[in-house]
C-alpha cells in the first residue's frame, strides 16, 4: 500500500476572502531532515516568480522538492550497494 502526504495551504486575501489549496503527494519510503526548510525556501522562490498564482507556486514547489528527495534517495541507495 502506498502512503500519501496531504499538503494544505491557506492564504488570506482580503476580508472574507481566502484561497485554499490541497495537494496529495506520494510518500517516499525514507526519512529526510530539513524538508520543511527546503519546502519553505522553494515556495518563497516560486512565489517571487509568480506572486499572483499560489496554486502554480505550490505545484512547482512540490515538484521541486519531490525531485530533490528522489535524487537524494537514489544517490543514497547507490552508496549503500
SVG drawing of the C-alpha trace seen along z (x, -y; Angstrom):
<svg xmlns="http://www.w3.org/2000/svg" viewBox="-16 -43 45 46">
<polyline fill="none" stroke="black" stroke-width="0.4" points="0.0,0.0 1.4,-3.4 1.1,-6.2 0.1,-9.7 1.0,-13.0 -1.6,-15.8 -0.4,-19.4 -2.9,-22.1 -2.1,-25.8 -4.3,-28.8 -3.9,-32.4 -5.8,-35.3 -6.5,-37.7 -9.0,-40.3 -11.7,-40.5 -13.8,-37.4 -11.7,-36.0 -9.3,-33.1 -7.6,-30.9 -7.1,-27.3 -5.0,-24.6 -5.0,-20.9 -2.4,-18.6 -1.7,-14.9 1.8,-13.7 3.1,-10.1 5.2,-9.5 8.7,-8.2 9.8,-5.3 12.7,-7.1 13.3,-9.6 14.7,-13.0 15.7,-16.0 15.3,-19.6 12.4,-19.1 10.3,-21.8 13.1,-24.3 13.6,-23.2 9.8,-23.5 9.6,-27.0 12.6,-28.3 11.5,-26.9 7.9,-28.1 9.3,-31.6 11.3,-31.5 8.3,-30.4 6.0,-33.0 8.6,-35.6 8.4,-34.5 4.6,-34.1 3.2,-36.4 -0.4,-36.2 -0.6,-32.4 -0.4,-30.5 -1.6,-27.3 1.2,-27.4 3.8,-28.2 2.6,-25.3 2.6,-22.8 6.1,-23.9 7.3,-23.7 6.0,-20.2 7.5,-19.1 10.9,-20.6 11.0,-19.1 9.9,-15.7 12.7,-15.8 15.3,-16.7 14.2,-13.9 14.1,-11.3 17.6,-12.2 18.8,-12.1 17.2,-8.7 18.6,-7.3 22.1,-8.6 21.9,-7.1 20.8,-3.7 23.7,-3.6 26.1,-4.5 24.8,-1.6 25.4,1.0"/>
</svg>
